[in-house]
Amino acid sequence: MPDIIITNNSGHGQEFEVHGWNHNISITVRPHSTSRIHAADKTSGAIIALHDGHEGEQAEITFNGFGGNDFIDISNIVGAGGNITIQQEGDPSTRKGDPLFMQNFRSAWHKASSETKASLRSSVFLDGHGQVTRIGPIKDHPQLEKFVRSFADGKTYIGVGAWGGSPGVDSDNHQSSAGHGTKNAQITYSDGDATPSHPPHLAHRSGVQKLVEQTHVKAASLGTQAHENKEHSGPGVSVSNRSNKEQAYFFYDNYWNGNGTAGANFDHPLKSVRLAPHATSFVALPNTFKGRVQRGTRLPATWVEFQLNASNDHGAHGDISLEQGCDGAALIHATDGSGRVNGFSHDILHNAPRAALTKRADGMEVLASTMGNWMAGPNEAAAEYELKVVGQKKAYIKGGTGTDDVASKNQRLAVEFF
């Protein structure tokens, strides 16, 4: 029997109406927590987020429907006040919803003309500072539907779709595409980015919004290897910029970690360091850190995933992952004298096949995600190319096994970005 897994990645308890399961009793999911609702095959219903008592974004689910497949979608036709996505558990290619719906709405609202805002006043609700807090039912406001389609068309149900003799809008109707068989339904809610957590195989590698602690290293450091800096005895990571231009590197601590699960953090970096070409800096971190460091904040990007205090040996462990893309080479070193190192240092972007590349929001051409995310599904051309020129032993490309772990007993690692 399938479960509905609801993860609340916001910093507050979130109430959800439950229709079709749980005896139709609403639930409240605590901040940065997950709740499960047991369902049954051949059942249908909806999970609807409430905002000050008003219905908002909703996940609609049919388990084991036509052809033995699940049918899942996200709908905003009754309103919105937060961000929500849904997918079959462990299958990002089935993901539905706009993980940044409210941020995109606020951005469009900020750019809208005074005439457009006036036409939407009855359906858009603002706080005392003029910021949008929620919107009313799109189905009752044609002008609101037109406005929302300007940024969310094809990501969520905006109109009512094909219903009651109406053909609906194709981009809405496509939201009803079938899943792959029947599985648990994974719902993610957030006031920030509602991108789902890593699938379980990423958990070993490893919100209240925090200000990012930043360091700027202007001069190149002495030495040529990114090994242990003897002045630092606490846990952390030595980061080296081996490129010929200044770069910023951001550290993302997972929102939560569990037995076989992890809440990936895509929007609230803990620290960052900006390095001049060929500079090195040690970044002190709490030994509870489990997450990653990457160039910049955009995806796709190369991830250096690590934790500093593993439960089995209390040492640091890390690896390189290309599953969320590749924007350059990286190596990870132990600093305890063991000599352990993994990753790659050669340029694989220059000769990459066109089908494996995608243009990032900053205009840089990078290798696409091999596992998919809210922006696109998995890119098989990228996976095939990376398996050839890097290999699964050097970096996670497809699946959660076959990549060498770099362990360092002293809770310190060193990372080189090329």
Number of C-alpha atoms within 10 A of each C-alpha: 10 15 18 21 18 21 25 26 31 25 16 17 15 20 19 22 17 20 16 15 18 12 8 13 11 16 17 15 20 17 17 19 17 15 15 14 14 12 19 13 16 14 14 19 17 21 25 26 27 21 19 9 8 16 22 26 30 30 26 18 22 22 26 22 18 12 9 15 18 27 25 26 27 28 28 28 23 20 26 28 23 26 25 35 29 30 25 24 20 18 18 22 17 22 29 26 28 26 25 20 27 22 17 16 20 15 13 15 19 14 11 13 10 11 8 14 17 11 13 19 12 12 17 20 15 12 9 6 6 9 13 19 15 22 27 22 21 23 16 14 15 13 14 23 18 14 19 20 16 11 15 18 19 18 24 28 27 27 24 19 19 13 9 8 6 9 11 14 16 12 18 20 18 15 22 19 14 20 22 16 15 21 21 19 27 23 28 26 25 24 21 23 24 28 29 29 24 20 18 17 15 20 22 21 23 26 19 14 12 10 10 14 12 14 16 13 16 13 12 15 16 9 10 11 13 26 25 20 15 6 7 14 12 14 21 22 30 22 24 29 27 23 16 10 10 15 20 18 21 21 28 23 27 24 20 18 17 10 8 12 17 24 27 24 24 19 15 21 22 20 20 22 22 22 26 21 19 22 23 30 21 23 20 15 18 13 18 12 21 28 28 25 23 21 22 15 18 13 23 27 23 26 26 26 23 27 28 28 22 19 9 6 11 15 19 28 27 29 28 30 26 28 27 21 27 25 26 22 21 27 21 30 29 27 24 16 12 12 12 15 21 21 26 21 15 12 14 18 17 9 8 17 12 11 13 22 21 18 12 16 10 8 8 12 18 24 34 30 29 27 22 21 21 19 14 14 17 20 20 17 18 28 23 15 18 24 16 10 13 19 19 23 16 20 28 26 27 20 14 16 13 14 19 18 20 21 28 25 19 20 24 32 31 26 28 24 24 18
